[in-house]
């Protein structure tokens, strides 16, 4: 997944077997219980329940046989059968979700050495090498992955909804067409228009024919044989062809002709039974396999394009699925059942008009569906791109937390912090009075985790440390320009090293971007609102709207000329709720509620 020279230097390369225990699955016969507490997992998902478990919660399922490239994260204890491995992380080295997302991005098909059913060997899994960041960085990477995946899932859900709506529109169009309402103005419910009639499929097609049972394969020098995967939505898909050698008589027997319709007669999914493809001139060179049935329309009675659209309509689908459904797991429809399907029939002239109208409308549907499918494929491509970047160290800009000792001269350090806030803000065309300077200082301390060593109190105009006044009144480094505080003697103040200087400048830049669009008066109001809500969340350690509003009400204001008795009066409930939403979106709520 990653080049060894292409990852951060502080990451380590490890083998999968070094960071997790790979547990073999076992037969579930003796532990199976439909009322069991623990799920039983195969390579594709849950297949039952058991009274015992093999793997603890937080493990990742990777298929040993069958579905080998679809890892599953399991957040409960579970039993895995012998077709599935359970990867149990060593949490001193790797988090459970970090292991899972590595597996999601790894192509296990590259380890498949089988010639029949896809399979993986435990030793091959154990030898997989991959880069591992430190645990705190793993957590940051997982959080970012899940944030981005959540956005992708929302988009995917909208696309799936659009596909479903398109499917419903198609069916409503086909329903109208084959009830005669596309070509007749007045059609009574449940009746066919004048000149229409109900007929059996066997009356307007030649005898249905089953395909060849001869085994076909890739790379054989012979004739291509159409199979179930080649039956697309109304046409033949030639991207996955297998071949076989045939005698002349066989070729003549299974030959296709333009206008023929191939339909799937047997499948584990009832949705696929009866799915059809119309044979074009290009497809006449192919033969067809035994799980397909050939229908040849009598074109003096019914047009092939009319018939294939009828067979796709809800009315015919309902007939097909009711005949095909089986409790054995394989759904079938035979030639006699196909011949017995009831379809609506009109004149050839009216059929042609209906085909023309349908093609105009369905072409638009096809283009929309193609666009939606392309976007769905793009979403999956983006998902893999995110995982690739994650394990190359390119997804999050991680800065390892440096444990610094408390400065010897805390007072001078505090003046540096205040001076850097004032200086960086001024460069962004924002100037601070003592109160807004205090609020920025508070946000840097509590949200950006830049220590200020101040004890912030609930003050009239927001969080404020009374001891800060001594710093801003130090005339060696600060001066007042009206209500604004300016830095003086900057070379001396900033001449001494401050390990947080870059972090302070970046934090102030982000805050300035947040507030710069407001007027001076609005900016002061918004800054106080943000700092106030942050302080409340920090104090009560929750973001419950009711509790936050109650705490705002308890924050009294006793300041001449202020006009408000408490913060709940000063800031509307809507403002407070919008601020809470902002905190959650930024992830600041979690930082404010971290144990100090």
C-alpha positions as CSV (number, residue, x, y, z in Angstrom):
1,X,0.0,0.0,0.0
2,X,2.8,2.4,0.9
3,X,6.4,2.8,-0.3
4,X,8.8,2.4,2.6
5,X,10.4,5.7,1.7
6,X,7.1,7.5,1.4
7,X,5.9,7.5,5.0
8,X,6.6,9.8,8.0
9,X,10.0,9.1,9.6
10,X,8.4,8.5,13.1
11,X,6.2,5.7,11.7
12,X,7.3,2.0,12.0
13,X,6.9,-0.9,9.5
14,X,5.4,-4.0,11.1
15,X,4.2,-7.3,10.0
16,X,0.5,-8.0,10.5
17,X,1.4,-11.0,12.7
18,X,3.3,-8.8,15.0
19,X,0.4,-6.4,15.8
20,X,-2.5,-8.8,16.0
21,X,-3.4,-12.4,16.8
22,X,-4.9,-14.1,13.7
23,X,-7.4,-16.6,15.1
24,X,-8.6,-19.6,13.0
25,X,-12.3,-20.2,12.8
26,X,-13.9,-23.4,13.9
27,X,-17.0,-25.4,13.1
28,X,-20.1,-24.0,14.7
29,X,-22.0,-27.2,15.0
30,X,-21.6,-27.7,18.7
31,X,-22.1,-24.1,19.7
32,X,-25.0,-23.1,17.4
33,X,-28.0,-21.7,19.1
34,X,-30.6,-19.5,17.4
35,X,-31.1,-17.7,20.8
36,X,-27.3,-17.5,21.4
37,X,-25.7,-14.4,22.7
38,X,-22.8,-14.2,20.2
39,X,-23.0,-13.9,16.4
40,X,-21.4,-16.5,14.2
41,X,-19.5,-15.0,11.3
42,X,-18.6,-16.5,8.0
43,X,-16.5,-14.6,5.4
44,X,-19.6,-12.7,4.2
45,X,-21.2,-11.8,7.5
46,X,-23.5,-13.3,10.2
47,X,-24.7,-16.8,9.6
48,X,-26.2,-17.6,13.0
49,X,-25.7,-17.3,16.8
50,X,-23.7,-19.2,19.4
51,X,-23.4,-19.7,23.2
52,X,-19.6,-19.3,23.0
53,X,-17.1,-16.9,21.3
54,X,-13.6,-17.1,19.8
55,X,-12.8,-13.4,19.3
56,X,-13.2,-10.4,21.6
57,X,-15.0,-7.3,20.5
58,X,-13.0,-4.9,18.2
59,X,-11.7,-7.7,15.9
60,X,-11.7,-7.7,12.1
61,X,-13.0,-10.5,10.0
62,X,-11.0,-11.4,6.9
63,X,-12.3,-14.3,4.8
64,X,-10.1,-17.4,4.5
65,X,-12.2,-18.9,1.7
66,X,-14.8,-17.5,-0.5
67,X,-15.2,-13.8,0.1
68,X,-11.6,-12.8,0.9
69,X,-11.5,-9.1,0.1
70,X,-14.3,-7.7,2.2
71,X,-13.1,-7.1,5.8
72,X,-15.8,-6.8,8.5
73,X,-15.3,-4.9,11.7
74,X,-17.1,-6.6,14.7
75,X,-17.8,-4.5,17.8
76,X,-19.0,-7.5,19.9
77,X,-17.6,-10.9,20.9
78,X,-18.2,-13.5,18.1
79,X,-17.5,-17.0,16.9
80,X,-15.9,-17.3,13.5
81,X,-16.3,-20.4,11.3
82,X,-13.5,-22.1,9.5
83,X,-13.9,-19.9,6.3
84,X,-13.1,-16.7,8.2
85,X,-10.1,-15.5,10.2
86,X,-10.5,-13.2,13.2
87,X,-7.8,-10.5,13.5
88,X,-7.5,-9.5,17.1
89,X,-5.4,-6.3,17.6
90,X,-2.7,-5.9,20.2
91,X,-4.0,-2.6,21.5
92,X,-0.6,-1.6,22.9
93,X,0.5,-1.3,19.2
94,X,-2.6,-0.7,17.1
95,X,-6.1,0.4,17.6
96,X,-8.9,-1.9,16.5
97,X,-10.3,0.6,13.9
98,X,-6.8,1.4,12.6
99,X,-6.3,-2.4,11.9
100,X,-9.7,-2.6,10.3
101,X,-9.1,0.4,8.0
102,X,-5.7,-0.9,6.9
103,X,-7.5,-4.2,6.0
104,X,-10.2,-2.3,4.1
105,X,-7.5,-0.6,2.0
106,X,-5.4,-3.7,1.4
107,X,-6.1,-5.9,-1.7
108,X,-6.2,-9.4,-0.3
109,X,-6.9,-10.8,-3.8
110,X,-3.2,-10.4,-4.4
111,X,-2.5,-13.2,-1.9
112,X,-5.0,-15.6,-3.5
113,X,-3.1,-18.6,-4.9
114,X,-6.1,-20.8,-5.6
115,X,-7.3,-21.9,-9.0
116,X,-11.0,-22.3,-8.0
117,X,-12.5,-20.8,-4.8
118,X,-10.6,-17.6,-3.7
119,X,-8.5,-18.6,-0.6
120,X,-6.0,-17.0,1.8
121,X,-3.3,-18.7,3.9
122,X,-2.7,-17.6,7.5
123,X,1.1,-17.4,7.0
124,X,0.6,-15.0,4.1
125,X,-1.6,-12.8,6.2
126,X,1.0,-12.8,9.0
127,X,3.8,-11.7,6.6
128,X,1.9,-8.6,5.3
129,X,4.0,-5.5,6.1
130,X,2.4,-2.1,6.7
131,X,3.3,1.2,8.3
132,X,2.0,2.0,11.8
133,X,1.9,5.5,13.3
134,X,2.0,6.1,17.1
135,X,-1.3,5.4,18.9
136,X,-2.4,9.0,19.3
137,X,-1.9,9.6,15.6
138,X,-3.8,6.4,14.8
139,X,-6.8,7.8,16.6
140,X,-6.5,11.1,14.7
141,X,-6.3,9.2,11.4
142,X,-9.3,7.0,12.2
143,X,-11.3,10.1,13.2
144,X,-10.5,11.8,9.9
145,X,-11.3,8.6,7.9
146,X,-14.7,8.3,9.6
147,X,-15.4,12.0,9.1
148,X,-14.7,11.7,5.4
149,X,-16.5,8.3,5.0
150,X,-19.5,9.8,6.7
151,X,-19.7,12.5,4.0
152,X,-19.2,10.0,1.3
153,X,-22.0,7.8,2.8
154,X,-24.4,10.8,2.8
155,X,-23.7,11.4,-0.8
156,X,-24.0,7.7,-1.7
157,X,-27.3,7.6,0.1
158,X,-28.6,10.5,-1.9
159,X,-27.4,8.8,-5.1
160,X,-29.1,5.5,-4.1
161,X,-32.3,7.4,-3.5
162,X,-32.1,9.0,-6.9
163,X,-31.6,5.5,-8.5
164,X,-34.7,4.2,-6.7
165,X,-36.7,7.2,-7.8
166,X,-35.5,6.6,-11.4
167,X,-36.5,2.9,-11.1
168,X,-40.0,3.9,-10.0
169,X,-40.3,6.4,-12.8
170,X,-39.3,3.7,-15.3
171,X,-41.9,1.4,-14.0
172,X,-44.6,4.0,-14.0
173,X,-43.7,4.8,-17.6
174,X,-43.8,1.1,-18.6
175,X,-47.1,0.6,-16.7
176,X,-48.6,3.5,-18.6
177,X,-47.3,2.2,-21.9
178,X,-48.7,-1.3,-21.5
179,X,-52.0,-0.2,-20.2
180,X,-52.3,1.8,-23.4
181,X,-52.3,5.2,-21.7
182,X,-49.3,6.5,-23.7
183,X,-51.2,6.2,-27.0
184,X,-54.9,6.5,-25.8
185,X,-56.3,9.5,-24.0
186,X,-59.1,7.7,-22.1
187,X,-58.4,4.3,-20.6
188,X,-60.6,2.9,-17.9
189,X,-58.8,1.4,-14.8
190,X,-58.3,-2.3,-15.2
191,X,-59.3,-2.4,-18.9
192,X,-57.3,-2.4,-22.1
193,X,-58.0,0.2,-24.9
194,X,-60.0,-0.8,-27.9
195,X,-58.0,-3.0,-30.3
196,X,-55.8,-4.4,-27.5
197,X,-56.0,-7.9,-26.1
198,X,-54.4,-10.3,-23.6
199,X,-52.3,-13.1,-25.1
200,X,-50.0,-15.8,-23.8
201,X,-46.3,-15.4,-24.5
202,X,-46.3,-18.8,-26.2
203,X,-48.8,-17.5,-28.8
204,X,-46.6,-14.8,-30.1
205,X,-43.2,-16.5,-29.9
206,X,-41.7,-19.5,-31.4
207,X,-40.9,-22.5,-29.2
208,X,-38.5,-21.4,-26.4
209,X,-35.1,-23.0,-26.5
210,X,-32.5,-23.8,-23.7
211,X,-28.9,-23.0,-24.3
212,X,-25.8,-25.3,-24.5
213,X,-24.6,-27.3,-21.4
214,X,-21.1,-27.5,-22.8
215,X,-18.4,-26.2,-20.4
216,X,-16.8,-23.0,-21.6
217,X,-13.8,-21.1,-20.3
218,X,-11.5,-18.2,-20.8
219,X,-8.7,-18.5,-23.4
220,X,-10.3,-21.4,-25.3
221,X,-10.0,-21.0,-29.1
222,X,-13.6,-21.4,-30.1
223,X,-16.9,-19.5,-30.1
224,X,-18.0,-17.1,-27.4
225,X,-20.9,-18.3,-25.3
226,X,-23.3,-15.8,-23.6
227,X,-23.9,-16.5,-19.9
228,X,-25.8,-14.9,-17.1
229,X,-23.1,-12.2,-16.5
230,X,-23.6,-11.1,-20.1
231,X,-27.3,-10.3,-19.7
232,X,-27.4,-6.6,-18.9
233,X,-30.4,-4.3,-18.7
234,X,-32.0,-5.1,-22.1
235,X,-28.7,-5.6,-24.0
236,X,-25.7,-8.0,-24.2
237,X,-22.6,-7.0,-22.2
238,X,-19.6,-8.5,-24.0
239,X,-17.0,-7.6,-21.3
240,X,-16.8,-11.1,-19.7
241,X,-16.9,-13.8,-22.3
242,X,-16.0,-17.4,-22.1
243,X,-15.5,-19.7,-25.1
244,X,-15.9,-23.4,-26.2
245,X,-15.5,-25.5,-29.3
246,X,-18.6,-26.6,-31.1
247,X,-19.5,-28.9,-34.0
248,X,-21.4,-27.5,-37.0
249,X,-24.7,-29.0,-35.9
250,X,-24.3,-27.4,-32.4
251,X,-23.6,-24.0,-33.9
252,X,-26.7,-24.2,-36.0
253,X,-28.8,-25.3,-33.0
254,X,-27.7,-22.6,-30.6
255,X,-27.3,-19.8,-33.2
256,X,-28.8,-16.4,-32.4
257,X,-30.6,-14.0,-34.7
258,X,-31.2,-10.3,-34.5
259,X,-34.4,-9.7,-32.6
260,X,-34.1,-12.8,-30.4
261,X,-34.5,-12.3,-26.6
262,X,-32.3,-14.2,-24.1
263,X,-33.8,-14.5,-20.6
264,X,-32.2,-15.9,-17.4
265,X,-34.1,-19.0,-16.3
266,X,-32.3,-19.9,-13.0
267,X,-30.6,-17.9,-10.3
268,X,-30.2,-17.6,-6.5
269,X,-31.6,-14.1,-6.8
270,X,-35.2,-14.1,-7.9
271,X,-34.7,-10.5,-9.1
272,X,-32.4,-11.9,-11.9
273,X,-34.8,-14.6,-13.1
274,X,-36.5,-13.4,-16.2
275,X,-34.0,-10.6,-16.8
276,X,-33.6,-10.2,-20.6
277,X,-31.3,-9.0,-23.3
278,X,-32.2,-8.2,-26.9
279,X,-29.9,-9.7,-29.5
280,X,-28.5,-7.2,-32.0
281,X,-26.8,-7.8,-35.4
282,X,-23.5,-7.6,-33.5
283,X,-24.5,-10.5,-31.2
284,X,-25.3,-13.0,-33.9
285,X,-21.8,-14.4,-33.7
286,X,-22.4,-15.7,-30.1
287,X,-24.0,-18.9,-28.8
288,X,-25.8,-19.1,-25.5
289,X,-25.5,-21.2,-22.3
290,X,-27.9,-23.5,-20.5
291,X,-29.1,-21.1,-17.8
292,X,-30.6,-18.9,-20.5
293,X,-33.7,-19.4,-22.6
294,X,-34.0,-18.0,-26.1
295,X,-37.3,-16.4,-27.1
296,X,-37.9,-15.7,-30.8
297,X,-40.8,-13.3,-31.3
298,X,-43.2,-13.8,-34.2
299,X,-42.5,-10.4,-35.8
300,X,-45.7,-10.4,-37.7
301,X,-47.5,-10.2,-34.4
302,X,-45.1,-8.5,-31.9
303,X,-42.0,-6.4,-32.3
304,X,-38.9,-7.5,-30.3
305,X,-38.4,-4.1,-28.7
306,X,-42.0,-4.1,-27.6
307,X,-41.7,-7.5,-26.1
308,X,-38.5,-6.9,-24.1
309,X,-40.1,-3.7,-22.6
310,X,-43.2,-5.7,-21.7
311,X,-41.1,-8.3,-20.0
312,X,-39.4,-5.6,-17.9
313,X,-42.7,-4.1,-16.7
314,X,-44.0,-4.6,-13.1
315,X,-46.9,-6.6,-14.4
316,X,-44.7,-9.2,-16.0
317,X,-42.1,-9.1,-13.3
318,X,-44.8,-10.0,-10.7
319,X,-45.9,-13.0,-12.8
320,X,-42.3,-14.2,-13.3
321,X,-41.3,-13.9,-9.7
322,X,-44.4,-15.7,-8.4
323,X,-43.6,-18.6,-10.7
324,X,-39.8,-18.6,-10.0
325,X,-39.7,-18.3,-6.2
326,X,-38.3,-21.3,-4.4
327,X,-37.6,-22.3,-0.9
328,X,-34.5,-24.4,-2.0
329,X,-32.4,-21.3,-2.6
330,X,-32.3,-21.6,-6.4
331,X,-35.2,-19.8,-8.3
332,X,-36.3,-21.2,-11.7
333,X,-38.7,-20.5,-14.4
334,X,-39.0,-23.1,-17.2
335,X,-40.0,-22.8,-20.8
336,X,-43.7,-23.9,-20.2
337,X,-44.0,-21.3,-17.5
338,X,-42.6,-18.6,-19.8
339,X,-45.0,-19.6,-22.5
340,X,-47.9,-19.2,-20.0
341,X,-47.1,-15.5,-19.2
342,X,-50.0,-13.2,-20.0
343,X,-49.0,-10.0,-21.9
344,X,-51.0,-7.1,-23.4
345,X,-50.9,-6.9,-27.2
346,X,-51.8,-4.1,-29.6
347,X,-51.3,-3.6,-33.4
348,X,-47.8,-3.4,-34.8
349,X,-48.4,0.2,-35.8
350,X,-49.3,1.1,-32.2
351,X,-46.4,-1.0,-30.9
352,X,-44.0,1.1,-33.0
353,X,-45.5,4.4,-31.6
354,X,-45.1,3.1,-28.1
355,X,-41.5,2.0,-28.7
356,X,-40.7,5.4,-30.1
357,X,-42.2,7.2,-27.1
358,X,-40.5,4.9,-24.6
359,X,-37.1,5.2,-26.3
360,X,-37.3,9.0,-26.1
361,X,-38.0,8.9,-22.4
362,X,-36.0,5.9,-21.4
363,X,-32.9,7.3,-23.1
364,X,-33.0,10.2,-20.7
365,X,-33.4,7.7,-17.8
366,X,-30.4,5.7,-19.1
367,X,-28.2,8.8,-19.2
368,X,-29.2,9.8,-15.7
369,X,-28.6,6.3,-14.4
370,X,-25.2,6.2,-16.1
371,X,-24.2,9.5,-14.4
372,X,-25.4,8.2,-11.0
373,X,-23.5,5.0,-11.4
374,X,-20.4,6.8,-12.4
375,X,-20.7,9.0,-9.2
376,X,-21.3,5.9,-7.1
377,X,-18.1,4.3,-8.6
378,X,-16.3,7.6,-7.9
379,X,-17.4,7.5,-4.3
380,X,-15.8,4.0,-4.0
381,X,-12.6,5.2,-5.7
382,X,-12.5,8.2,-3.3
383,X,-12.9,5.8,-0.4
384,X,-9.8,3.8,-1.5
385,X,-7.9,7.0,-2.1
386,X,-8.7,8.2,1.5
387,X,-7.4,4.9,2.9
388,X,-4.2,5.1,0.7
389,X,-3.5,8.6,1.9
390,X,-4.2,7.5,5.5
391,X,-1.5,4.9,5.5
392,X,1.0,7.1,3.7
393,X,0.7,9.8,6.5
394,X,-0.9,12.3,4.1
395,X,-4.5,12.4,5.5
396,X,-3.9,14.4,8.7
397,X,-1.2,16.9,9.5
398,X,-0.2,15.3,12.7
399,X,2.1,17.2,15.1
400,X,3.3,14.9,17.9
401,X,2.4,16.5,21.3
402,X,5.5,17.8,22.9
403,X,5.5,17.6,26.7
404,X,7.1,20.8,27.8
405,X,8.0,21.8,31.3
406,X,6.3,24.8,32.8
407,X,8.4,27.9,32.0
408,X,10.6,29.2,34.7
409,X,9.2,32.7,34.3
410,X,5.5,32.1,33.9
411,X,4.7,35.8,34.0
412,X,7.0,36.7,31.1
413,X,5.7,33.6,29.2
414,X,2.1,34.9,29.7
415,X,3.1,38.3,28.3
416,X,4.7,36.6,25.3
417,X,1.4,34.7,24.7
418,X,-0.7,37.9,25.0
419,X,1.8,39.8,22.8
420,X,1.8,37.1,20.1
421,X,-2.1,37.2,20.1
422,X,-2.2,40.9,19.7
423,X,0.6,41.0,17.1
424,X,-0.8,38.1,14.9
425,X,-4.3,39.6,15.1
426,X,-3.2,43.0,14.0
427,X,-1.6,41.4,11.0
428,X,-5.1,40.2,10.1
429,X,-6.6,43.7,10.7
430,X,-8.1,42.8,14.0
431,X,-7.2,44.8,17.2
432,X,-8.0,43.7,20.7
433,X,-9.0,45.4,23.9
434,X,-8.3,43.8,27.2
435,X,-11.5,41.7,27.2
436,X,-11.3,40.3,23.6
437,X,-7.6,39.6,24.3
438,X,-8.6,37.6,27.3
439,X,-11.2,35.6,25.3
440,X,-8.7,34.8,22.5
441,X,-6.3,33.7,25.3
442,X,-9.0,31.5,26.8
443,X,-9.7,29.8,23.4
444,X,-6.0,29.2,22.8
445,X,-5.8,27.5,26.2
446,X,-8.9,25.4,26.2
447,X,-9.5,24.7,22.5
448,X,-6.0,24.8,20.9
449,X,-4.4,23.4,24.0
450,X,-1.7,26.1,24.2
451,X,-1.1,26.6,27.9
452,X,-1.5,30.1,29.3
453,X,-1.4,29.2,33.0
454,X,-4.3,31.4,33.7
455,X,-7.3,30.6,35.8
456,X,-10.3,31.8,33.8
457,X,-13.3,33.0,35.7
458,X,-16.9,33.8,34.6
459,X,-16.5,37.5,34.1
460,X,-19.2,40.0,33.0
461,X,-18.0,40.1,29.4
462,X,-16.8,36.5,29.1
463,X,-14.0,34.2,30.5
464,X,-11.4,36.4,32.1
465,X,-8.4,35.8,34.4
466,X,-8.0,38.7,36.8
467,X,-4.3,38.2,37.0
468,X,-4.0,39.1,33.3
469,X,-4.4,42.8,34.1
470,X,-0.9,42.9,35.6
471,X,0.5,41.7,32.3
472,X,-1.3,44.1,30.0
473,X,-0.5,47.0,32.3
474,X,3.3,46.3,32.0
475,X,4.4,49.4,30.2
476,X,7.7,47.7,29.1
477,X,5.8,45.6,26.6
478,X,2.3,47.0,26.2
479,X,0.7,50.3,25.6
480,X,-2.9,51.4,25.1
481,X,-4.2,53.1,22.0
482,X,-7.7,54.2,23.1
483,X,-9.3,50.9,24.1
484,X,-6.8,48.8,22.1
485,X,-3.7,47.1,23.4
486,X,-0.5,47.5,21.4
487,X,2.8,45.6,21.7
488,X,5.9,47.7,22.3
489,X,9.5,46.6,22.6
490,X,8.6,43.6,20.5
491,X,12.2,42.5,19.8
492,X,12.8,42.1,23.4
493,X,9.5,40.4,24.2
494,X,9.7,37.9,21.4
495,X,13.5,37.6,21.4
496,X,13.3,34.8,23.9
497,X,12.3,31.4,22.6
498,X,8.6,30.4,22.9
499,X,7.9,26.8,21.9
500,X,4.3,27.6,21.1
501,X,4.9,30.6,18.9
502,X,4.0,28.9,15.6
503,X,0.9,27.2,17.2
504,X,-0.3,30.6,18.6
505,X,0.1,32.3,15.2
506,X,-1.8,29.5,13.4
507,X,-4.6,29.5,16.0
508,X,-5.0,33.3,15.9
509,X,-5.0,33.1,12.1
510,X,-7.9,30.6,12.2
511,X,-9.8,32.7,14.7
512,X,-9.2,35.8,12.7
513,X,-10.6,34.1,9.6
514,X,-13.7,33.1,11.6
515,X,-14.4,36.7,12.8
516,X,-12.9,38.9,10.1
517,X,-16.1,39.1,8.1
518,X,-18.0,40.9,10.9
519,X,-18.0,44.6,11.8
520,X,-16.1,45.6,14.9
521,X,-19.3,45.6,17.0
522,X,-20.5,42.3,15.6
523,X,-17.0,40.8,16.0
524,X,-17.0,41.7,19.7
525,X,-20.4,40.2,20.2
526,X,-19.5,36.9,18.3
527,X,-16.2,36.6,20.1
528,X,-17.9,36.9,23.5
529,X,-20.6,34.4,22.5
530,X,-18.1,31.8,21.4
531,X,-15.9,32.1,24.4
532,X,-18.9,32.1,26.8
533,X,-20.5,29.0,25.3
534,X,-17.1,27.3,25.4
535,X,-16.6,28.2,29.0
536,X,-20.1,26.9,29.9
537,X,-19.4,23.6,28.1
538,X,-16.1,23.3,29.9
539,X,-17.7,24.0,33.3
540,X,-20.8,21.7,33.0
541,X,-18.9,19.0,30.9
542,X,-21.8,18.5,28.5
543,X,-23.5,20.0,25.4
544,X,-27.1,19.3,26.4
545,X,-29.0,22.4,25.0
546,X,-31.2,22.7,28.1
547,X,-28.3,22.5,30.5
548,X,-26.2,24.9,28.5
549,X,-29.1,27.5,28.5
550,X,-29.6,27.0,32.2
551,X,-25.9,27.6,32.9
552,X,-26.0,30.7,30.7
553,X,-28.9,32.0,32.8
554,X,-26.8,31.4,36.0
555,X,-23.9,33.4,34.6
556,X,-24.8,36.8,36.0
557,X,-23.8,40.1,34.6
558,X,-23.3,42.9,37.1
559,X,-21.9,45.7,35.0
560,X,-23.0,49.3,34.8
561,X,-24.6,50.2,31.5
562,X,-24.7,46.5,30.3
563,X,-28.5,46.2,30.3
564,X,-28.5,42.4,30.7
565,X,-28.8,40.5,33.9
566,X,-27.2,37.3,32.6
567,X,-25.8,35.6,29.5
568,X,-29.1,33.9,28.6
569,X,-30.6,37.4,28.2
570,X,-27.6,38.8,26.3
571,X,-27.4,35.9,23.8
572,X,-30.6,34.5,22.2
573,X,-31.3,30.8,22.5
574,X,-30.9,30.5,18.7
575,X,-27.5,32.1,18.9
576,X,-26.5,29.6,21.6
577,X,-27.8,26.6,19.7
578,X,-25.9,27.7,16.5
579,X,-22.8,28.1,18.5
580,X,-23.2,24.6,20.0
581,X,-23.6,23.2,16.5
582,X,-20.4,25.0,15.4
583,X,-18.5,23.5,18.4
584,X,-19.6,20.0,17.6
585,X,-18.7,20.4,13.9
586,X,-15.2,21.6,14.8
587,X,-14.8,19.0,17.4
588,X,-14.1,21.6,20.1
589,X,-16.8,20.2,22.4
590,X,-14.6,17.1,22.9
591,X,-11.6,19.2,23.7
592,X,-13.5,21.3,26.2
593,X,-14.7,18.2,28.0
594,X,-11.3,16.5,28.1
595,X,-10.2,15.7,31.6
596,X,-7.5,18.2,32.7
